[in-house]
Amino acid sequence: MSQGLRSVSPTILLRISDGTFHMHRSFNDFNQAVFSAEAYAGAGFSVSMISATGRFLMGFDSRGERVAV
């Protein structure tokens, strides 16, 4: 069996929503994911940060405040 290169799986998923439509962005770097989530929240979107396994990590509201569970 050969040892080929493996693709890198995203570790963080952002679910970005305006209330009627949502989209996803994926990141391998946690700090970049947080920076992007804060930027989307600052623009008025609701953002959920989710691990690659589907576990909710953190939420960001449109005021840019972090909400963790």
BAKE-688100 format. One record per atom (N, C-alpha, C): atom name; chain; residue in one letter; residue number from 1; x, y, z. Coordinates in nm, 2 decimals. Example, Ala and Ser with C-alpha at 12.3 -4.5 7.8 and 13.67 -1.06 7.14 Angstrom:
2
<atom site="N" unit="A" code="A" pos="1" x="1.32" y="-0.57" z="0.78"/>
<atom site="CA" unit="A" code="A" pos="1" x="1.23" y="-0.45" z="0.78"/>
<atom site="C" unit="A" code="A" pos="1" x="1.32" y="-0.33" z="0.78"/>
<atom site="N" unit="A" code="S" pos="2" x="1.28" y="-0.22" z="0.71"/>
<atom site="CA" unit="A" code="S" pos="2" x="1.37" y="-0.11" z="0.71"/>
<atom site="C" unit="A" code="S" pos="2" x="1.29" y="0.00" z="0.79"/>
This chain:
69
<atom site="N" unit="A" code="M" pos="1" x="0.08" y="-0.12" z="0.00"/>
<atom site="CA" unit="A" code="M" pos="1" x="0.00" y="0.00" z="0.00"/>
<atom site="C" unit="A" code="M" pos="1" x="0.09" y="0.12" z="0.00"/>
<atom site="N" unit="A" code="S" pos="2" x="0.06" y="0.22" z="-0.08"/>
<atom site="CA" unit="A" code="S" pos="2" x="0.14" y="0.34" z="-0.09"/>
<atom site="C" unit="A" code="S" pos="2" x="0.10" y="0.44" z="0.01"/>
<atom site="N" unit="A" code="Q" pos="3" x="0.19" y="0.53" z="0.05"/>
<atom site="CA" unit="A" code="Q" pos="3" x="0.17" y="0.63" z="0.15"/>
<atom site="C" unit="A" code="Q" pos="3" x="0.15" y="0.76" z="0.07"/>
<atom site="N" unit="A" code="G" pos="4" x="0.04" y="0.79" z="0.01"/>
<atom site="CA" unit="A" code="G" pos="4" x="0.02" y="0.91" z="-0.07"/>
<atom site="C" unit="A" code="G" pos="4" x="-0.02" y="1.02" z="0.02"/>
<atom site="N" unit="A" code="L" pos="5" x="-0.02" y="1.14" z="-0.04"/>
<atom site="CA" unit="A" code="L" pos="5" x="-0.06" y="1.26" z="0.04"/>
<atom site="C" unit="A" code="L" pos="5" x="-0.21" y="1.26" z="0.07"/>
<atom site="N" unit="A" code="R" pos="6" x="-0.24" y="1.29" z="0.19"/>
<atom site="CA" unit="A" code="R" pos="6" x="-0.38" y="1.30" z="0.23"/>
<atom site="C" unit="A" code="R" pos="6" x="-0.43" y="1.44" z="0.23"/>
<atom site="N" unit="A" code="S" pos="7" x="-0.55" y="1.46" z="0.20"/>
<atom site="CA" unit="A" code="S" pos="7" x="-0.61" y="1.59" z="0.20"/>
<atom site="C" unit="A" code="S" pos="7" x="-0.64" y="1.63" z="0.34"/>
<atom site="N" unit="A" code="V" pos="8" x="-0.63" y="1.76" z="0.36"/>
<atom site="CA" unit="A" code="V" pos="8" x="-0.65" y="1.82" z="0.50"/>
<atom site="C" unit="A" code="V" pos="8" x="-0.79" y="1.85" z="0.51"/>
<atom site="N" unit="A" code="S" pos="9" x="-0.85" y="1.79" z="0.62"/>
<atom site="CA" unit="A" code="S" pos="9" x="-0.99" y="1.82" z="0.65"/>
<atom site="C" unit="A" code="S" pos="9" x="-1.01" y="1.95" z="0.72"/>
<atom site="N" unit="A" code="P" pos="10" x="-1.11" y="2.02" z="0.69"/>
<atom site="CA" unit="A" code="P" pos="10" x="-1.14" y="2.15" z="0.77"/>
<atom site="C" unit="A" code="P" pos="10" x="-1.16" y="2.11" z="0.92"/>
<atom site="N" unit="A" code="T" pos="11" x="-1.11" y="2.19" z="1.00"/>
<atom site="CA" unit="A" code="T" pos="11" x="-1.14" y="2.16" z="1.15"/>
<atom site="C" unit="A" code="T" pos="11" x="-1.25" y="2.25" z="1.20"/>
<atom site="N" unit="A" code="I" pos="12" x="-1.28" y="2.36" z="1.14"/>
<atom site="CA" unit="A" code="I" pos="12" x="-1.38" y="2.45" z="1.18"/>
<atom site="C" unit="A" code="I" pos="12" x="-1.47" y="2.49" z="1.07"/>
<atom site="N" unit="A" code="L" pos="13" x="-1.60" y="2.48" z="1.10"/>
<atom site="CA" unit="A" code="L" pos="13" x="-1.70" y="2.53" z="1.00"/>
<atom site="C" unit="A" code="L" pos="13" x="-1.78" y="2.65" z="1.05"/>
<atom site="N" unit="A" code="L" pos="14" x="-1.80" y="2.75" z="0.97"/>
<atom site="CA" unit="A" code="L" pos="14" x="-1.89" y="2.86" z="1.01"/>
<atom site="C" unit="A" code="L" pos="14" x="-2.02" y="2.84" z="0.93"/>
<atom site="N" unit="A" code="R" pos="15" x="-2.13" y="2.86" z="1.01"/>
<atom site="CA" unit="A" code="R" pos="15" x="-2.26" y="2.86" z="0.95"/>
<atom site="C" unit="A" code="R" pos="15" x="-2.31" y="3.00" z="0.96"/>
<atom site="N" unit="A" code="I" pos="16" x="-2.32" y="3.07" z="0.84"/>
<atom site="CA" unit="A" code="I" pos="16" x="-2.35" y="3.21" z="0.84"/>
<atom site="C" unit="A" code="I" pos="16" x="-2.49" y="3.23" z="0.79"/>
<atom site="N" unit="A" code="S" pos="17" x="-2.57" y="3.31" z="0.86"/>
<atom site="CA" unit="A" code="S" pos="17" x="-2.71" y="3.32" z="0.82"/>
<atom site="C" unit="A" code="S" pos="17" x="-2.76" y="3.47" z="0.84"/>
<atom site="N" unit="A" code="D" pos="18" x="-2.85" y="3.51" z="0.75"/>
<atom site="CA" unit="A" code="D" pos="18" x="-2.92" y="3.64" z="0.76"/>
<atom site="C" unit="A" code="D" pos="18" x="-3.06" y="3.62" z="0.80"/>
<atom site="N" unit="A" code="G" pos="19" x="-3.10" y="3.50" z="0.84"/>
<atom site="CA" unit="A" code="G" pos="19" x="-3.24" y="3.47" z="0.88"/>
<atom site="C" unit="A" code="G" pos="19" x="-3.32" y="3.40" z="0.77"/>
<atom site="N" unit="A" code="T" pos="20" x="-3.28" y="3.42" z="0.65"/>
<atom site="CA" unit="A" code="T" pos="20" x="-3.36" y="3.36" z="0.54"/>
<atom site="C" unit="A" code="T" pos="20" x="-3.27" y="3.27" z="0.45"/>
<atom site="N" unit="A" code="F" pos="21" x="-3.14" y="3.29" z="0.46"/>
<atom site="CA" unit="A" code="F" pos="21" x="-3.05" y="3.21" z="0.37"/>
<atom site="C" unit="A" code="F" pos="21" x="-2.92" y="3.18" z="0.46"/>
<atom site="N" unit="A" code="H" pos="22" x="-2.86" y="3.07" z="0.44"/>
<atom site="CA" unit="A" code="H" pos="22" x="-2.74" y="3.04" z="0.51"/>
<atom site="C" unit="A" code="H" pos="22" x="-2.63" y="2.98" z="0.42"/>
<atom site="N" unit="A" code="M" pos="23" x="-2.51" y="3.00" z="0.46"/>
<atom site="CA" unit="A" code="M" pos="23" x="-2.40" y="2.94" z="0.38"/>
<atom site="C" unit="A" code="M" pos="23" x="-2.29" y="2.89" z="0.48"/>
<atom site="N" unit="A" code="H" pos="24" x="-2.20" y="2.82" z="0.43"/>
<atom site="CA" unit="A" code="H" pos="24" x="-2.09" y="2.76" z="0.51"/>
<atom site="C" unit="A" code="H" pos="24" x="-1.96" y="2.80" z="0.46"/>
<atom site="N" unit="A" code="R" pos="25" x="-1.86" y="2.83" z="0.55"/>
<atom site="CA" unit="A" code="R" pos="25" x="-1.72" y="2.85" z="0.52"/>
<atom site="C" unit="A" code="R" pos="25" x="-1.64" y="2.76" z="0.61"/>
<atom site="N" unit="A" code="S" pos="26" x="-1.54" y="2.70" z="0.56"/>
<atom site="CA" unit="A" code="S" pos="26" x="-1.45" y="2.61" z="0.64"/>
<atom site="C" unit="A" code="S" pos="26" x="-1.31" y="2.66" z="0.65"/>
<atom site="N" unit="A" code="F" pos="27" x="-1.25" y="2.63" z="0.77"/>
<atom site="CA" unit="A" code="F" pos="27" x="-1.12" y="2.68" z="0.80"/>
<atom site="C" unit="A" code="F" pos="27" x="-1.04" y="2.57" z="0.86"/>
<atom site="N" unit="A" code="N" pos="28" x="-0.91" y="2.57" z="0.84"/>
<atom site="CA" unit="A" code="N" pos="28" x="-0.81" y="2.48" z="0.91"/>
<atom site="C" unit="A" code="N" pos="28" x="-0.75" y="2.55" z="1.03"/>
<atom site="N" unit="A" code="D" pos="29" x="-0.76" y="2.68" z="1.03"/>
<atom site="CA" unit="A" code="D" pos="29" x="-0.70" y="2.76" z="1.14"/>
<atom site="C" unit="A" code="D" pos="29" x="-0.80" y="2.83" z="1.23"/>
<atom site="N" unit="A" code="F" pos="30" x="-0.80" y="2.80" z="1.36"/>
<atom site="CA" unit="A" code="F" pos="30" x="-0.90" y="2.84" z="1.45"/>
<atom site="C" unit="A" code="F" pos="30" x="-0.90" y="3.00" z="1.46"/>
<atom site="N" unit="A" code="N" pos="31" x="-0.79" y="3.06" z="1.47"/>
<atom site="CA" unit="A" code="N" pos="31" x="-0.78" y="3.21" z="1.48"/>
<atom site="C" unit="A" code="N" pos="31" x="-0.84" y="3.27" z="1.35"/>
<atom site="N" unit="A" code="Q" pos="32" x="-0.82" y="3.22" z="1.24"/>
<atom site="CA" unit="A" code="Q" pos="32" x="-0.87" y="3.28" z="1.11"/>
<atom site="C" unit="A" code="Q" pos="32" x="-1.02" y="3.26" z="1.11"/>
<atom site="N" unit="A" code="A" pos="33" x="-1.07" y="3.15" z="1.16"/>
<atom site="CA" unit="A" code="A" pos="33" x="-1.22" y="3.12" z="1.17"/>
<atom site="C" unit="A" code="A" pos="33" x="-1.28" y="3.22" z="1.26"/>
<atom site="N" unit="A" code="V" pos="34" x="-1.22" y="3.25" z="1.38"/>
<atom site="CA" unit="A" code="V" pos="34" x="-1.28" y="3.35" z="1.47"/>
<atom site="C" unit="A" code="V" pos="34" x="-1.28" y="3.49" z="1.41"/>
<atom site="N" unit="A" code="F" pos="35" x="-1.17" y="3.53" z="1.35"/>
<atom site="CA" unit="A" code="F" pos="35" x="-1.16" y="3.66" z="1.28"/>
<atom site="C" unit="A" code="F" pos="35" x="-1.27" y="3.67" z="1.18"/>
<atom site="N" unit="A" code="S" pos="36" x="-1.29" y="3.57" z="1.10"/>
<atom site="CA" unit="A" code="S" pos="36" x="-1.39" y="3.57" z="0.99"/>
<atom site="C" unit="A" code="S" pos="36" x="-1.53" y="3.58" z="1.05"/>
<atom site="N" unit="A" code="A" pos="37" x="-1.56" y="3.50" z="1.16"/>
<atom site="CA" unit="A" code="A" pos="37" x="-1.69" y="3.50" z="1.23"/>
<atom site="C" unit="A" code="A" pos="37" x="-1.72" y="3.63" z="1.28"/>
<atom site="N" unit="A" code="E" pos="38" x="-1.62" y="3.70" z="1.34"/>
<atom site="CA" unit="A" code="E" pos="38" x="-1.64" y="3.83" z="1.40"/>
<atom site="C" unit="A" code="E" pos="38" x="-1.67" y="3.93" z="1.29"/>
<atom site="N" unit="A" code="A" pos="39" x="-1.61" y="3.92" z="1.17"/>
<atom site="CA" unit="A" code="A" pos="39" x="-1.63" y="4.01" z="1.06"/>
<atom site="C" unit="A" code="A" pos="39" x="-1.77" y="3.99" z="1.01"/>
<atom site="N" unit="A" code="Y" pos="40" x="-1.82" y="3.87" z="0.99"/>
<atom site="CA" unit="A" code="Y" pos="40" x="-1.95" y="3.84" z="0.94"/>
<atom site="C" unit="A" code="Y" pos="40" x="-2.06" y="3.89" z="1.04"/>
<atom site="N" unit="A" code="A" pos="41" x="-2.03" y="3.87" z="1.17"/>
<atom site="CA" unit="A" code="A" pos="41" x="-2.13" y="3.92" z="1.27"/>
<atom site="C" unit="A" code="A" pos="41" x="-2.13" y="4.07" z="1.27"/>
<atom site="N" unit="A" code="G" pos="42" x="-2.02" y="4.13" z="1.26"/>
<atom site="CA" unit="A" code="G" pos="42" x="-2.01" y="4.28" z="1.25"/>
<atom site="C" unit="A" code="G" pos="42" x="-2.09" y="4.33" z="1.13"/>
<atom site="N" unit="A" code="A" pos="43" x="-2.10" y="4.25" z="1.03"/>
<atom site="CA" unit="A" code="A" pos="43" x="-2.18" y="4.29" z="0.91"/>
<atom site="C" unit="A" code="A" pos="43" x="-2.33" y="4.26" z="0.92"/>
<atom site="N" unit="A" code="G" pos="44" x="-2.37" y="4.21" z="1.04"/>
<atom site="CA" unit="A" code="G" pos="44" x="-2.51" y="4.19" z="1.06"/>
<atom site="C" unit="A" code="G" pos="44" x="-2.56" y="4.04" z="1.05"/>
<atom site="N" unit="A" code="F" pos="45" x="-2.47" y="3.95" z="1.03"/>
<atom site="CA" unit="A" code="F" pos="45" x="-2.51" y="3.81" z="1.01"/>
<atom site="C" unit="A" code="F" pos="45" x="-2.50" y="3.74" z="1.15"/>
<atom site="N" unit="A" code="S" pos="46" x="-2.58" y="3.63" z="1.16"/>
<atom site="CA" unit="A" code="S" pos="46" x="-2.57" y="3.54" z="1.27"/>
<atom site="C" unit="A" code="S" pos="46" x="-2.47" y="3.43" z="1.23"/>
<atom site="N" unit="A" code="V" pos="47" x="-2.37" y="3.40" z="1.32"/>
<atom site="CA" unit="A" code="V" pos="47" x="-2.27" y="3.30" z="1.28"/>
<atom site="C" unit="A" code="V" pos="47" x="-2.26" y="3.20" z="1.39"/>
<atom site="N" unit="A" code="S" pos="48" x="-2.26" y="3.07" z="1.35"/>
<atom site="CA" unit="A" code="S" pos="48" x="-2.23" y="2.96" z="1.44"/>
<atom site="C" unit="A" code="S" pos="48" x="-2.10" y="2.90" z="1.40"/>
<atom site="N" unit="A" code="M" pos="49" x="-2.01" y="2.87" z="1.50"/>
<atom site="CA" unit="A" code="M" pos="49" x="-1.89" y="2.80" z="1.48"/>
<atom site="C" unit="A" code="M" pos="49" x="-1.91" y="2.65" z="1.52"/>
<atom site="N" unit="A" code="I" pos="50" x="-1.88" y="2.56" z="1.43"/>
<atom site="CA" unit="A" code="I" pos="50" x="-1.90" y="2.42" z="1.45"/>
<atom site="C" unit="A" code="I" pos="50" x="-1.78" y="2.34" z="1.42"/>
<atom site="N" unit="A" code="S" pos="51" x="-1.75" y="2.24" z="1.50"/>
<atom site="CA" unit="A" code="S" pos="51" x="-1.63" y="2.16" z="1.47"/>
<atom site="C" unit="A" code="S" pos="51" x="-1.66" y="2.07" z="1.35"/>
<atom site="N" unit="A" code="A" pos="52" x="-1.56" y="2.00" z="1.30"/>
<atom site="CA" unit="A" code="A" pos="52" x="-1.57" y="1.92" z="1.18"/>
<atom site="C" unit="A" code="A" pos="52" x="-1.66" y="1.80" z="1.21"/>
<atom site="N" unit="A" code="T" pos="53" x="-1.67" y="1.76" z="1.34"/>
<atom site="CA" unit="A" code="T" pos="53" x="-1.76" y="1.65" z="1.38"/>
<atom site="C" unit="A" code="T" pos="53" x="-1.90" y="1.69" z="1.41"/>
<atom site="N" unit="A" code="G" pos="54" x="-1.93" y="1.82" z="1.39"/>
<atom site="CA" unit="A" code="G" pos="54" x="-2.07" y="1.87" z="1.41"/>
<atom site="C" unit="A" code="G" pos="54" x="-2.10" y="1.93" z="1.54"/>
<atom site="N" unit="A" code="R" pos="55" x="-2.00" y="1.94" z="1.63"/>
<atom site="CA" unit="A" code="R" pos="55" x="-2.03" y="2.00" z="1.77"/>
<atom site="C" unit="A" code="R" pos="55" x="-2.03" y="2.15" z="1.76"/>
<atom site="N" unit="A" code="F" pos="56" x="-2.13" y="2.21" z="1.82"/>
<atom site="CA" unit="A" code="F" pos="56" x="-2.13" y="2.36" z="1.83"/>
<atom site="C" unit="A" code="F" pos="56" x="-2.02" y="2.40" z="1.92"/>
<atom site="N" unit="A" code="L" pos="57" x="-1.94" y="2.50" z="1.88"/>
<atom site="CA" unit="A" code="L" pos="57" x="-1.83" y="2.55" z="1.96"/>
<atom site="C" unit="A" code="L" pos="57" x="-1.86" y="2.69" z="2.01"/>
<atom site="N" unit="A" code="M" pos="58" x="-1.91" y="2.78" z="1.93"/>
<atom site="CA" unit="A" code="M" pos="58" x="-1.93" y="2.92" z="1.97"/>
<atom site="C" unit="A" code="M" pos="58" x="-2.03" y="2.99" z="1.87"/>
<atom site="N" unit="A" code="G" pos="59" x="-2.10" y="3.08" z="1.92"/>
<atom site="CA" unit="A" code="G" pos="59" x="-2.19" y="3.16" z="1.84"/>
<atom site="C" unit="A" code="G" pos="59" x="-2.15" y="3.31" z="1.84"/>
<atom site="N" unit="A" code="F" pos="60" x="-2.18" y="3.38" z="1.74"/>
<atom site="CA" unit="A" code="F" pos="60" x="-2.16" y="3.52" z="1.73"/>
<atom site="C" unit="A" code="F" pos="60" x="-2.29" y="3.59" z="1.68"/>
<atom site="N" unit="A" code="D" pos="61" x="-2.33" y="3.69" z="1.76"/>
<atom site="CA" unit="A" code="D" pos="61" x="-2.45" y="3.76" z="1.72"/>
<atom site="C" unit="A" code="D" pos="61" x="-2.41" y="3.88" z="1.63"/>
<atom site="N" unit="A" code="S" pos="62" x="-2.51" y="3.95" z="1.58"/>
<atom site="CA" unit="A" code="S" pos="62" x="-2.49" y="4.06" z="1.49"/>
<atom site="C" unit="A" code="S" pos="62" x="-2.42" y="4.18" z="1.56"/>
<atom site="N" unit="A" code="R" pos="63" x="-2.41" y="4.18" z="1.69"/>
<atom site="CA" unit="A" code="R" pos="63" x="-2.34" y="4.28" z="1.76"/>
<atom site="C" unit="A" code="R" pos="63" x="-2.19" y="4.25" z="1.78"/>
<atom site="N" unit="A" code="G" pos="64" x="-2.15" y="4.13" z="1.73"/>
<atom site="CA" unit="A" code="G" pos="64" x="-2.01" y="4.09" z="1.74"/>
<atom site="C" unit="A" code="G" pos="64" x="-1.97" y="4.03" z="1.87"/>
<atom site="N" unit="A" code="E" pos="65" x="-2.07" y="4.00" z="1.95"/>
<atom site="CA" unit="A" code="E" pos="65" x="-2.04" y="3.94" z="2.08"/>
<atom site="C" unit="A" code="E" pos="65" x="-2.04" y="3.79" z="2.07"/>
<atom site="N" unit="A" code="R" pos="66" x="-1.95" y="3.72" z="2.14"/>
<atom site="CA" unit="A" code="R" pos="66" x="-1.94" y="3.58" z="2.14"/>
<atom site="C" unit="A" code="R" pos="66" x="-2.03" y="3.52" z="2.24"/>
<atom site="N" unit="A" code="V" pos="67" x="-2.09" y="3.41" z="2.20"/>
<atom site="CA" unit="A" code="V" pos="67" x="-2.18" y="3.33" z="2.28"/>
<atom site="C" unit="A" code="V" pos="67" x="-2.13" y="3.19" z="2.28"/>
<atom site="N" unit="A" code="A" pos="68" x="-2.08" y="3.14" z="2.40"/>
<atom site="CA" unit="A" code="A" pos="68" x="-2.03" y="3.00" z="2.40"/>
<atom site="C" unit="A" code="A" pos="68" x="-2.12" y="2.92" z="2.49"/>
<atom site="N" unit="A" code="V" pos="69" x="-2.13" y="2.79" z="2.46"/>
<atom site="CA" unit="A" code="V" pos="69" x="-2.21" y="2.70" z="2.54"/>
<atom site="C" unit="A" code="V" pos="69" x="-2.12" y="2.59" z="2.60"/>
